[in-house]
Amino acid sequence: MSSGYSKESHARTLSDPSEVERVSSLAAALLDGSAHLNLDWIRRHEWVAVPIECGGQIDPAVAERLSSFLQTVGRLRLFAVTTEFELPGPHYYEVPARARELFAFGMIHPQAHMILFPEDGSFAYLSTANDYHVAAGSPRFVEHVLGTDIASARAEFEDFVSTGSLERFRRFLQEVSKRYSATGA
């Protein structure tokens, strides 16, 4: 499926040490390793976290809905952190809050684990190379970005997990589903 978007991104690599430190600290609070969100953060902030099927890059429809939400709440940018720090950098970026930019950034980093979040940490979108992404934040954010209600999104992910072809991978995704099913609503 063609998205109509190019791979050209206008993401800015963060280079100012104080800015990198601020973004790095917030990313560290939001993450549990490179491919999971921190459940303590999610509980403390009363977030909902819902995994969705996604084959690496950010889906164009999700990029459109994420951009729409960002415009609704007056956000002009997101921070993006590629979380596999053992790989060569750069790892810290500022991405304009436009669908084409979000999609292009995901195209440039399709096999990387990364997290997108605003500077106040009020929500997060975790992109993994493991065929799933996670939208986390208020129910309003999650439902807007996923384009459906939370129960339906969780049921869709469970259906995806149950039809997986590799038993080992299916068990892994079942753990992902279980991890986030107890969050929020």
C-alpha positions as CSV (number, residue, x, y, z in Angstrom):
1,M,0.0,0.0,0.0
2,S,1.4,3.3,-1.0
3,S,1.1,6.1,1.6
4,G,1.8,8.9,-0.8
5,Y,4.6,10.0,1.6
6,S,8.3,10.1,0.9
7,K,11.2,8.8,3.1
8,E,12.5,12.4,3.4
9,S,12.2,13.5,6.9
10,H,12.7,16.9,8.4
11,A,13.5,15.5,11.8
12,R,16.3,17.4,13.6
13,T,19.0,15.5,15.4
14,L,19.4,16.8,18.9
15,S,22.9,17.9,19.6
16,D,22.7,20.4,22.5
17,P,23.9,18.5,25.5
18,S,21.3,20.0,27.9
19,E,18.5,19.1,25.4
20,V,19.8,15.6,24.9
21,E,20.0,15.1,28.7
22,R,16.5,16.3,29.3
23,V,15.1,14.1,26.5
24,S,17.2,11.2,27.6
25,S,16.0,11.5,31.2
26,L,12.3,11.5,30.2
27,A,12.8,8.6,27.8
28,A,14.5,6.6,30.6
29,A,11.5,7.3,32.8
30,L,9.1,6.2,30.1
31,L,10.9,3.0,29.1
32,D,11.6,-0.4,30.6
33,G,14.5,-1.6,28.4
34,S,14.5,-0.9,24.7
35,A,11.1,-2.4,23.7
36,H,8.7,-1.9,26.6
37,L,7.1,1.0,28.4
38,N,7.6,1.4,32.1
39,L,4.5,0.0,33.9
40,D,5.2,2.0,37.0
41,W,5.1,5.3,35.0
42,I,1.9,4.1,33.3
43,R,0.2,3.3,36.7
44,R,1.4,6.6,38.3
45,H,0.0,8.6,35.5
46,E,-3.2,6.5,35.2
47,W,-2.5,5.8,31.6
48,V,-3.9,3.2,29.3
49,A,-1.4,1.3,27.1
50,V,-2.6,-0.7,24.2
51,P,-0.4,-2.8,21.8
52,I,-1.3,-2.9,18.1
53,E,-0.1,-5.0,15.2
54,C,2.4,-3.1,13.2
55,G,5.1,-4.4,10.8
56,G,8.0,-2.2,11.8
57,Q,7.2,1.3,10.5
58,I,4.5,3.6,11.7
59,D,1.3,2.9,9.7
60,P,0.2,5.9,7.6
61,A,-3.3,5.9,9.2
62,V,-1.8,6.0,12.7
63,A,0.6,8.8,11.6
64,E,-2.5,10.8,10.4
65,R,-4.4,10.2,13.6
66,L,-1.3,11.0,15.8
67,S,-0.8,14.2,13.9
68,S,-4.5,15.1,14.2
69,F,-4.3,14.6,18.0
70,L,-1.1,16.7,18.3
71,Q,-2.8,19.5,16.3
72,T,-5.9,19.3,18.6
73,V,-3.8,19.7,21.7
74,G,-1.5,22.3,20.2
75,R,1.7,20.3,19.9
76,L,4.1,21.3,17.1
77,R,6.7,18.6,17.7
78,L,7.5,15.3,19.3
79,F,10.8,13.9,20.6
80,A,11.9,10.6,19.1
81,V,14.5,8.3,20.7
82,T,15.8,5.2,19.1
83,T,16.3,3.0,22.1
84,E,18.8,0.4,21.0
85,F,21.8,2.3,22.4
86,E,24.2,-0.5,21.6
87,L,23.8,0.5,17.9
88,P,25.5,3.5,16.4
89,G,23.6,6.8,16.8
90,P,22.3,9.4,16.6
91,H,19.5,8.4,19.0
92,Y,17.8,11.7,19.9
93,Y,15.6,13.6,17.5
94,E,12.9,16.3,17.3
95,V,10.2,15.4,14.8
96,P,7.6,17.9,13.5
97,A,4.1,16.9,14.5
98,R,2.9,16.4,10.9
99,A,1.7,13.0,9.5
100,R,4.2,13.0,6.6
101,E,7.1,13.7,9.0
102,L,6.1,11.0,11.5
103,F,5.7,8.5,8.7
104,A,8.9,9.5,7.0
105,F,10.8,9.2,10.3
106,G,9.4,5.7,10.8
107,M,10.5,4.8,7.2
108,I,14.0,5.9,7.9
109,H,14.1,3.8,11.1
110,P,11.8,0.8,10.2
111,Q,13.6,-1.9,12.1
112,A,14.5,0.2,15.2
113,H,12.9,0.3,18.6
114,M,11.9,3.9,19.2
115,I,9.7,6.0,21.4
116,L,7.9,9.2,20.4
117,F,6.7,11.6,23.1
118,P,6.0,15.3,23.8
119,E,8.3,17.3,26.0
120,D,5.9,17.1,29.0
121,G,5.7,13.2,28.7
122,S,1.9,13.3,28.6
123,F,1.7,10.4,26.3
124,A,4.0,8.0,24.4
125,Y,4.0,5.9,21.2
126,L,6.4,3.0,21.3
127,S,7.5,1.6,17.9
128,T,9.2,-1.8,17.9
129,A,10.8,-4.0,15.3
130,N,8.8,-6.9,16.8
131,D,5.5,-6.5,14.8
132,Y,3.8,-4.4,17.5
133,H,3.6,-0.8,18.6
134,V,2.1,0.6,21.8
135,A,0.0,3.7,22.3
136,A,0.0,4.9,25.9
137,G,-1.6,7.9,27.6
138,S,-5.0,9.1,28.5
139,P,-7.9,7.0,27.1
140,R,-8.7,10.0,24.8
141,F,-5.2,9.9,23.3
142,V,-5.1,6.1,22.9
143,E,-8.6,5.9,21.2
144,H,-7.9,8.8,18.9
145,V,-4.5,7.5,17.8
146,L,-5.8,3.9,17.3
147,G,-9.0,5.0,15.7
148,T,-11.2,2.7,17.8
149,D,-12.2,2.1,21.5
150,I,-9.7,0.5,23.9
151,A,-11.6,-2.8,24.2
152,S,-11.8,-3.2,20.4
153,A,-8.1,-2.4,20.0
154,R,-7.2,-4.9,22.6
155,A,-9.4,-7.6,21.0
156,E,-7.8,-6.9,17.6
157,F,-4.4,-7.4,19.1
158,E,-5.5,-10.6,20.8
159,D,-6.8,-11.9,17.5
160,F,-3.5,-11.0,15.8
161,V,-1.6,-12.9,18.6
162,S,-3.8,-16.0,18.4
163,T,-3.3,-16.3,14.6
164,G,0.5,-15.9,14.7
165,S,2.3,-18.7,12.9
166,L,5.4,-19.2,15.0
167,E,4.7,-20.6,18.5
168,R,7.7,-18.9,20.1
169,F,6.7,-15.5,18.6
170,R,3.1,-16.1,19.6
171,R,4.2,-16.6,23.2
172,F,6.2,-13.4,23.1
173,L,3.2,-11.4,21.8
174,Q,1.0,-13.0,24.4
175,E,3.3,-11.7,27.1
176,V,3.2,-8.2,25.5
177,S,-0.6,-8.4,25.5
178,K,-0.7,-9.5,29.1
179,R,1.8,-6.8,30.1
180,Y,-0.4,-3.9,28.9
181,S,-3.9,-5.4,29.4
182,A,-3.9,-4.5,33.1
183,T,-3.3,-0.8,32.4
184,G,-6.0,1.9,32.6
185,A,-9.6,1.4,31.6
